Amino acid sequence: MPVTAVDTVAKALAPGTVDAVRAAGGFSGGVYLRARTPGLLRLAALAGLPPRLLRPWWRMHSNRPYPLAEAFRSGRPVELPDAEEAMRRFPQLMAGLPYPFGSLYEPVSHGRDRFGVLVVLRPSASGRPLAEADRQRVRAAAARIGAELARLDAAGTSVAWDGEPVPVQLPAEAAPPVRTGHLDWRLDTGDLTADPELCRILGADPAAFPGTIAGLEALLAPEDVYGLRALAHQAAEAAVPDPAGHRMWLADRDGRFHLLELARHPAPAAHPAHLTGTLVDTGTGPAAAAGTDRIAAGVLSADRLGRVTYVNHRAEALLAHPRDALLGRVLWDVLPWTGRPAYEDHFRAALIAGDTVHFLAHRTAGSWLSVTLHPGGDGMTVTLSAVDEPSYAPHSVVAPGGGLGSPADRAAVLYRPVALAIALTEAVTARQVSEVVTEELLPAFGGRQLAIYLLSERHLHLAWETGFPQGFLDRFDGVGLDARIPGVETLTSGRPLFFESMQRLAAAYPGIPLDAHVGARAFLPLIASGRPVGSCILGFDQPRGFSPEERTVLTALAGLIAQALQRARRYDSEAALARGLQDALLPHRLPRVPHVDTVGRYLPGTQGMDVGGDWYDVVETPRGLALVIGDVQGHGVSAAATMGQLRSAVRAFALAGSDPSEVVTGTNRLLIDLDPGQFASCCYAVLEPATGLLKAVRAGHLPPLLRHPDGRTEVVDLPGGVVLGVDADASYPVTEVRLPPDGILALYTDGLVEQPGTDIDLGVERLRGALAAVAPGSLSAAADRLLDVAGRDADRPDDIALLLAARRPEPGPSEGGDRP
């Protein structure tokens, strides 16, 4: 996305995000937007929390079992007032964020366009939902975001988001002033008058100030520009001017912090988009600074984006960084050791749960600190003191570049196996298992590369890879179990292999091909119930140690992965059997009949790779040409077998000369006798080719579509009856319809029109429009066009069957119905 587009979209998100957080009494909020990758949502804006702390949640697939994804799929808000409700409904969310908090997820839409989801995090409410008035304010904020995104999209600005989230500062509490500057801002024109003191506070020459809001924004840290726009929106939209003003902390380009207060112009005749403001420079707070410099502990403060706002002398000494190098910088950027996964988890706990958190941190070799985090509405205060190296510290932690190992570190990784285990229970195919490992395991341990090899006939075959140079792993695909490479030996020995650097890997396996990365490698055996399944390779960008805790956790996770893959292979075998059965039962060639062309299509589902019971058929009967389509409830071998039985029953009744009502009634009774509890829908029609008279019956199935020669397309009104298999005495009325010359009749199953979170009637209407728009001519081309949109969906949950019949004025060679 071009920089200008990122900036434009971010400014559209910031005001609504801040409004929603304030309305819900929250401490953080953000907006996820659709990415260019189908089915993927990405965090576009985040207020009140450092984006780095939520890095594992920057990406979210819309089919995952998370409240964010459910809100996007369904188009309905999801509210979780506390951790208990969240654990009951979305255990994977709490496995990754095991803190007491409440949350609200509001779809961001405009008309039929769904752009993403607005998320608000708030303190735990112990089962009490948000007040209705506040929920309406959050919903209104989401609606404003949706309307602005729709306007940008219509104007040609892409609102798909593929980059990192933009941080947004939230309004802050007031502070005692030291220096003050004033401004006068017209929102409609962008003109801004700033007094000399304001310019001097921000380090600008008053004579050179351009007198525009752009000139002011150029003096601020980039992340505060979005927050400033949001604050201005609040002040301008206030029902009455707030005498206390609207406040936020701003950082200038040098990292110094100042408090800005904005309010609507007090004059009654002033334009509603006319704001006045005061910029407060609190300096270093001489009295407070003197007090904290007298105590033995180190003290620093940071805002909710992680930017350091204050450092006392003792903290400078303990951190071995001068104050000037810390102020205005993001804590994890200037002090990299604070960004270790375990320590990040402590910062997350403090800022999300709002409770004081204490832990021991290993800063450098031989240097340990006692760290206490005191969170607040505007950020957190951190107190530091030096401590001796704890007796429990393993060598991998003490040594430079080591891994994790303190009790706090161990606690931080405890929930990782839980999150992965929950996700693996929902993965059905080998591909889904691999995707879960990529999304859950790699971020948990800071890995960047993953490869999974599966064992087949004493050879390891590459089943999944990500992060490796293209083609690098091909040379290892299909290697035998006698090869001396770590991926084979970890499986044959049953022992995981860990290499802290590529040099150690090369020393252990001289001559082994290496890629350009210089980091560490972990080779894990995939063994389930004592049977070898394959091996898993984790790659890291930098050399690192593996603590005993990490080795234990990774080995246990490898066992979970192996069990999931073994289950997936059994499922894949059953799916292949069901597909073969279904393929054998569906017609491969439809009869060629004068005056009528017919074309059938079948498209298997992709989500879960399950096989459904969809079928179609064309049968020459004594009464005319029978056109049949149906859908058996369920998936798998059982559904495919039932489908075959129903297709045979329909053909038998039809060939016996039964009328349409008798065909469906007889099939209904047969299904009840064969398999009580199994359901199926069906649409059966008999066409007289010469006259175009169509007699149709519907049993709980979607109504057919009829396209007239002039392109006008309608949904055929068939009263119909209940689905097959429910009521042995059900009746199925016959409806007569006329198929004109050059008209097209379309029979289809729900997989073609059903989408998660969308009313099926909208899907039928889209299909009707697509059929109306097809060019006259080839019936095969028309079928392909109707399947085109559904075929591009990578996560289609259901199978699709489509049968088209066109009546031709003159007899001619039929296109037939060969199934591709």
N, C-alpha and C positions, 0 to 999 in steps of 0.2 A: 504494500500500500504506500503510495507516495507520502512524503512527510506532510505536505499540506492537507491531504485527506485525513491522515492520522490526527492532526491538530484539530481539524474541523469536526470530526466525529467525537473526539474526546471532549471538546467544548460543549457538544450537544448532550453528552452523558453526565457531565459533572453536576449541573444544577439539580437535576432530578434525583441523582444519587444522594446528594447532601440533604435535599428535602425529605427523602424517604427515611434516611437515618434519623433525622430530627423528629419526624412524625412518629416513628416507632420507639423513640427513646433508646436508640441503638448506639453502639460504639464503633461499628464499621458497616460498610456497604459496598456493593460493586455491581457491575453490569457485565454479563456474559453475552457475547454476540455470536451469530453464526460465522463460521470460518468458510473459506472457499472449499475446503474438503467436506463433502456431503456427510451430514450426521455429526459433525464436530462443532462444539461450542468452545470459545476461548474467552478468558477473562480480559476485558478491554479496559476497564477502569476500576480502581480500588481505592476507597477512602477509609481512613482510620486504622489501617494496618500496613506494615511494610510489605510490598508485593513479594519480596524474597521469601518471607515466611510462609507464603501460600503457593510457592512454586509447584509442589506436586499437584495442585488443583488448578493450575492455569488452563489445562485442557480438560474437557469433559465430553465424552461421547453421549449422544442423546438417548442411546439405548441402555445406558448403565443404570443400576438400581440406586440412584441418588435423587434426593428431592429436587435438585436443580433440573435434572433430566426429565423427571416426571412432570414438572411444571411446564417445561418446554413442549413435551409430547402432547400433554392433555390440553394445554391452553388454559389451565385452571391454577389458581394460587395454591401453594402448599405452606402451611404454618406448623412449626414445631416449637411449642412454648418452652420446652425444657429437654434435658438430656434423656429422661426416661421415655418420653414420647418419640424422640429421635431414635433411640436404641430399639424400640419396639417396631418402628416402621422402616427405618433405614440403618440397619446395623453397620453397614460398610462405612457410612459417614462417621459414626462414632468410633469405629475402629481406627480411623485416620486422625480424628480430632476428638480425643477422649476427654473433653472438658465440659463443665456445666455452662451451657449457653442456650439461648433460644434463637430461632431463625425464621425468616419469612422469605418466600420465593414467589415473585409476581411476574407473570409473562409480560414481555414487552412486545406489543402488537399494534398494528394500525390497519383497520379493515381486516382483510384476509391474510395480510402479511405478518408473519411472526418473526421478529428480528432476534430475540434472545430472552433473557430473564434478568430481572432486577432482584438482587439478594441483599437482605439486611440481617446483620447479626446483632443480637441484643442480649442483655443479662437474662439469665434463666428466670422464668415467671412461674415455676412450680404448677404447671397445668393450667394457668390462666391465659387464655388467648388475648391477643391485642384487642383493645377496645374498637368497636365498629367504626367510630369516627376517625380513629387513627389509621385503621385499615383502609378506609376510603381515601385518606390523604396519601398513603403509600400507593394505592391503586391509581390515583390521579397523577402522581409523579411518574409512574410507569407509562401512563397514557401520554403524558407530555413528551417523554423520551421517545416513545413510539412514533408520535406525530412528527417530531423533529427529524428522526431517522428517515421516515417516509418522504419528508420534504427534501432531504439531502439526496436520497436515492433517486427521486424523480428528477432532481437537478443534475444527475450524472455523477454524483460523488458516491463511490463504492462504500457501503457500510459493512461489508464483510471484514472480519478482523483476523489477521494472521500474525500480528506482532506480540510484543510483551505488553502487560497491562500498564496503563498510565496511572501513577499515584496522584491522589487528590487529597489535599489537606482539608480537614474539617474545621468548623468554627471553634474558637477557643475561649477560655475564660479571660477576664480582664486582668491587668497587672498595673502596678503603680507606675506612672509616667516619669521619665527623666527629661526627654526632649520630645517635642511634638511638632508635627507638620500637618498642613491642611490641604485638602483637595476639593475640587468641584467638578462633577463628572456628568456629562449628558450621554446617556446610554444610546439614544437614537442616532446621534451623530458621531459618537466616539471622541468628542472634544473633552479634554481634561485640563483644568487649570491647577497647577501645583505651586504652593508658595516656596520661597527659597529654602526654608528650613527642611521641608520634605525632601527636596532635591539633595540637600547636603546629607541628610540622614542616609539616603540610598547611594551616596557617593557620586552624585551627578553634579555637573556644572549647571546652576540655575539658568544662566544665560543660554545654554545650549539645549534646554529641555524643549521638545517639539510641541508640547501642548496637546498630546493625544494619548488615549489609553494604550496604544501600541508602544509609545515611548516609555510609559510607566512599566509595561510588561517586560520590556527589554532590560530593565534594571533588576528583575526578580529571577529567582530560581525557576526553571521551567515547570516543575510540578506544582508550584504555587499559582501559576497563571490560571490553571483550570479551577482551582479552589476560589480564586478571586472572582472569576465569572459566576461561579455558583453563589458566592456571597452577595454579589450585586443583584442576582436574580431574586434572592430572598428579600433583600432590602426593598427592591422595586415592587415586588408583588405583595408586600405586607399590607393587610387591610387598613391599618392605621400606622403612621410612623411610630417606630419603637424608640422612645427617648433614650433607652440604654444602647441603642445601635446594634449592629451585627458585627461580630468580631472574628478574627482569625490571626494566627501567627504567619508572618511572611518572612522568607529568607531572601536577602539580597544576593547579588552575584558573588560576594565575598564570604557568604555563609553566616552573616550576622542576622539575628532574628529581631523582628519588630512587630508590634501589635497594631493591626489596622481595624478601625471601627468605621462602618458605613451606615448611613441612614438616609431615608428619603428627605428631600429638601423640606425644611419646616414651613416655608411660605405656602399659604393655602392655594395660591394661584400657580404654583410651580408645576412644570410638566411632570407627570407621574414617573417618567423615566429619568428624573433629575436627582442625583445623589450628592451628598456631601460626605466627607470623610476626614478622619484624623489618624495620622500615623504616629504611633508612640514608640520611641526608642527607649527601652528600659535599661540600656547600657549593660554593664556587667552586674548591676545590682550591688553597689559597694557594701552595704551593710550585710546583706546575705552572704556575699563572697567572703567578707572578712570572717564571718561566723563559721562557715564551713572550712575555711583554711586553718582554723585553730584546732579542729578535731583530728584524731589519728586515722580515721577511716577515709578512704577515697570516695568522693562523691561526684557523680556526673548525672546529667539529665538528658533525655532524648524525647523528641516529639513522637507522635504515633506513626510517623513514617520512618522512624529509626534514626533521624538526624540529631546529632549531638548539639544541645543548646547551652550546656554549662559544664565546666570541669573545674574541680578545685585542685590545689597544688599537690595534695597527696595522691590523687588519681593520676595526675601527670607522671609522678614518680613510679607508681605501681604499674602503669601501662607503658612506661618508657616512650611516651609520645608527648611533645609539647602541646600546650593548650591550642595554639594557633593551628596545629595540624589536625586537631580533633573537631573544633567548632565548625558546625555547618556540614560536616561530613556524615555520611551514613555509617552507622556503627560497624556493620559487617564489612564494609569496604575498607575502612581505615584500620580495623582490627580483625584480620581474617580469621583468627582462632575463634572468635565469637560466632562465626558462621558454620562451625561443625554441626552435623545433623542433630546430635544430642542437645547441644546448647541452643540451637534454633528452636527445638521443641520446648525448652524452658521459656524462651521469649514468647512463643505462641501461647503457652499456658498462661503466662502473666497477662498478656494483652487481651486474650479471648475470655478467660475465666475471671479476670479482674482481681485475682488473689495474689498475695505476696509469695514469691518463689525464691527458694534458696538452693544453691548448688555449689559444688567445688569444680573449678575449671583449671585445666592444664594449659598455661599460656605458652611457655617455651620450656626447653629442657631444664629441669630442676626448678621451675617456677610455677607455683600453684597459687590460686586466688580463691578466697571465699567470696562468692557473689550473691547479693540479694537484690531482687527486682521488686520495686514498689510501684505498681501501675496506678494510673489515675486517668481522669477524663481526657486530659490534654497530652498524655504521654506516660513516661515512667522515670523514676529516680533510681539510680543504680548505686549501691554502696559496695565498696571493695576493701578487702584486707588480705594481707599476705598470710599464708599458712604453710606448714611443712608438707612435704610429699606424703600422701596417705599410704598406709602399709598395704592396702589392697591393690595399688596401681600395678598392672601387669607391665611387662617390658615393652609391649607394642605401643602402650600409651606414653611411657616415659621417653622412649626413643623418638628422635625427630621423624616426622612423617608417619608416625604410628597411627593406629586406629583408635577404637573406643574401649572403655574398660571401667570407668568409675561406676559407683552405684547409680548415679544419675544417668550415665550413659546406658547402663543396662536397662533401667526403667524405660528409657526413651525408645528402645527397640523392641520392647515386649509386645506392643500392639501390632508390629509389622506382620508376624505370622498370622495374627487374627485377621487382619485386613486381607491378606493374600488368601487365607483359607476360605473366608466367606466368598470372595470373588471367584475362587476356583470352583466352588460348589455350583455356581451358575454358568460356568463355561461348559459347553456341550461338545464342541468339535476340537480337534487338535489346534486348529487355527485360533479359536477363541481362547484356549488355554495359553497359547503363546502370546496373544495380545494382552491378556491379564498379567502375565509375568512381565511383559515390557512396561505396562502402565503402573504396576504396583511394586515390583521388586527393584527395578533399576533406580527409580527416584529414592527409594528407601535407603539405599546404600551408596548413592552418588555414582552409580555406574552409567556408562554411556554406550556400551556395546553388549549385545546378547546374541548367542547362537544356540540353537537346540538341534541336536542330532538324535534320530530315532533308530533303533536297532531292527534290522530286517535281514533274515538269513545270514547271520554272522557278519554283517556289514553295517556301518553307520552311515545314514543318509541325512543330509542337511534338510531340516524341515522348516526352519525359521531363522532369520538373521535380521539384525538391525544395528546400524552404527559402524559396521566394518566397511572398508573400501570395496567398491563394487568389483565382484569377481574374485576377491582375495580368498574366500573360503571354498571356492569351487574345487580347488586342488585336493581338499580333504573330503569331498563328497564321495561316498561309496567305499571308504577305506575299510579294510578287513580288521578283524580283532587281533591279528598278529602284528599290526603296525605299531611301531614304538613312537607314539605321539601322546601327549597328555590327555587329549579327549578320549582316546581308547583306553589308556591305562587307568584313568579314574573309574571307568566302568568295570573293567576286568578285575581290578583290585578291590573295588567297592569303597575306596578311600578318596575323599576330596583332596585336591592339590591346590595349594595357594602359592603364588609367586609375587613378592612385593614389588618387583620391577621386571622389565623385559630382559634386563641383563641376567637376572637369576633364572628366568625361563630359558634363555639361550644357553646358559651354563649347564642346566640340567638336561637339555635336549640339543646337543650340538648339531648344527646344520638345519634345524627346523626353520621353515620360512616365517618371517616376522613382518608385520605391517609397520606403518610409519609411526604408530603410537608408541609412547615411551612409558606407559603406565603399567599398572598391576593387572594380574589375571587370576581368576578363580575358576577351577574346573571341578564341576560337581557331578557325581554319579546319580543317575536317575534310576532308582531301584524301587519297585513296588511289590510288596508281599514276597520279598526274596527273589523276584524275577527281574532281570535287567530290562530296562525300557530304552535307555539312551544316555546321553550326557548333555550337560548344560555348561556354557562358557559365559562368564561375566568379564567384561573388560572395563578398565578405569583409565582416565586420561593421564593421571599422575601416579607416580610411585606412592605406595601406602602400605602400612602394616595391616594385619588382620588379627584383632584381639581374640582371645579364647571365646568370648561371648559371641562375636560375629561369626566365627567359624562354626560354633554350635548352631546358631540360628540359621545360617545359610545351609548347613547340612540337613537340618530339619525341614526347611522350605523345599529343598530338592526332593525329599521324600513326598511332600504334598504334591509337588509338580508331577512327579512320576505317577502317582496314583491317578491324578486328573488326566494325564495323557493316556494311561492304560484304559481308563473308562472311556475316553474319547475315541480310542481306536476300536473298542467294541461297538460304540455307537456308530462310528463311520462304517463298520462292516454291516451292521443292521441296515443303515441308510442305503448302502450300496445294494443290498438284497431287495429292499423295498423299491428302489428306483428301477432295478431290473424287472421286478414283478409288474410295476406300474407301466413301464415302457412296453412290456409284452402285451399288456391288456388294452392299452390305448390303440386306436386304429392307426395304421401307418399309411393307409390310402383310402380316400373316400370315394364312393361310387360316382361315376360320370353320368349325368342325366341331362337329356335335352331340355333347353329353356332355363336351366338352373346351374349356376356355379356355386361351389361350396369350398371353403377353406377353413381348416382347423389349426389351432396353435395351442401348444402347452408350454408353460414356462415354470420351472421349479422354483420354490422359494429359496432365499439365500440365508435368512436369519435362522441359525441353528441347523441349516442343511436338512431340515425335516422333510419328509415326503408326505404330501396330502392325498386326499381322496378325490381330487377334481377329475372329471372325465367329460368327454363329448363323443357324439356318434352321429352318423347319418345312415339311415336304413331305408331301402326301397321296400315298401309295404303295399298290400292290395289297396289301401286307401290313399296312397300318395307317398311323398318323400318325407320320412320322419326325421326331424331335427331335434337332437337331445343334448342337454347339458346338465351336469349335476355336481354336487359337492358333498362328500361324506365327512361327518364330523370327526375330528382328530387327525393324527398323523402316524406315519410309520407303516410297518408291514400289515398290521390289522386293518388300517384304513384302506390301504391299497387292495387288500384281499376283498374287503367288503365292496369296494368300488367295482371290482371285477364281477362279483356276484350280481350286483344291481345292473350293471351294463348288460350282462347275459339275460337277466330277467326282462328288462325293457325290450331287448331285441326279440325275445321269444314271444312276448305278448303282442308286439308290433307285427311280427311276421305272421302271427295267427289271425290278423285282420281285426284286432280289437280297436274300438274307437279310443281317442286320446284319454277320455275319462277312465275307461276300463283299464288301459295300460298303467296309468299312475295308481289307480286304486289297487290293482292286483300286485303291483310292485311294493306298495306300502304294506300290504298284509304279509307278503313274503318276507320283507325285512323284519317285521315284528316276530315272525316265526323263526327266522334264522338267528337273529341276534337281538334279543330284547335289551333295550337301553341304548342301542346304536341309532343315530339320527342321520338323515341326509336330506338335502334340498334338491329339487329337480325342476326343470322346465322342459316340457315335451310339446312339440308342435308338428302337425302334419300339413304339408304344402302340396296343393294341386298345381303342378308346374304350368299347365296350359292356361289356367284361369287366374292363378295367383291367390286363390282362396286359402287362407291359413287358419287352421283350428288348433288353438293352443290351450295348454293346461299348466298351471303353476303350483308347485308344492313347496311353499316357504322360500322360494328362490327369488333372486332379484329380477325385476321385469325386463324384458328385452327392449332393444332400441330399433326404431324403424326409420331409415333414411329414404326420403322421397327423391325422385329424379332431379328436382330443382335444388337439392341440398338441404331442404327443410327436414329436420330430424326431431323425432318425438319419442318419449317414453311410452311404450305400449301399456295401456291400462288392462291388466289381467287380474280379476278379483282373486282367484286362486284359493288354496287351502293350506292347512298346516303342513309342517315338514313331515317327511316320511319317517315311520318308525315310532310315532307317538300314539295315534288313535286308529285302531283297526276299522272303525266305522266312519272314518273321515270321508267327506265327499269332495270332489274336485271338479268344479264347473268348467265348461268349455267356452272359450271366447273366440269369435270369428273375426279375423282381420284380413284385409286385402293387401297383398304385396304387389305393388305396381311394377310394370316393366322398368328395368334399370333401377329398381329400388333395392335396398340392402337391409337385411334383417341381421341383428347382432345379438347373439346369446353369449353370456360371460359369467364368470364366477367372481366372488367378492374380492379376491386378491387383486383384481385389476382396478378396483375403485376404492378400496379401503385403505386409509392411512391413519396411523396413530394420532390421536388428538384432533381428528377432523371428522365432522359428520359425514356419514356414508352418502347422504343425499348430495353433498357437494361433490363427492367423487363421481357419482352417476352423472351429475350435470357437466363435470369436466369431460367425461367420456362422450357424452352427447355432443358437446361442442367439438371435440376432436373428430368424431365421425362426420359431423356436418362439414368439417373443413377438409376432409380428404379429397384428393383430386379424383375425378371420374376415370375409370379405366380398370387397371389391374386390381382384382380383389386381394391377391397376395400382398401387393404393396399397401393396400388399406389396412390389412391385418398387422403388417409389420409396423405401420405408423401408430396404430393404437397400442401396440406393445412397447413402443420405443421408450416412452417416459418411465413406465414401470420397470423395464429392463435395466435402466441405468441406476436404480436404487440398490445400493450395496447392502442394505439391511432390510430387505423385503421379507416380512414374516410369513407370508402365505403363498401357496401355489396359484397359478393363473391358468384358466382354460378359456379359450375364445373360439367361437364358431360363427362364421359369417356365411350368409346365403344371399345370392343376388339372382334376381330373375331377369333373364335376357329376352328381348322381343322375338328374336329368331333363334332357332336351334343352331348350335355351333359347338365346336370343341370346348368342353369344360376345362377350367383350370385344374379341376380335381382338388383333392384335399390332402396332398402329401404333407406329412408332418415333418418339419425340419429337424 
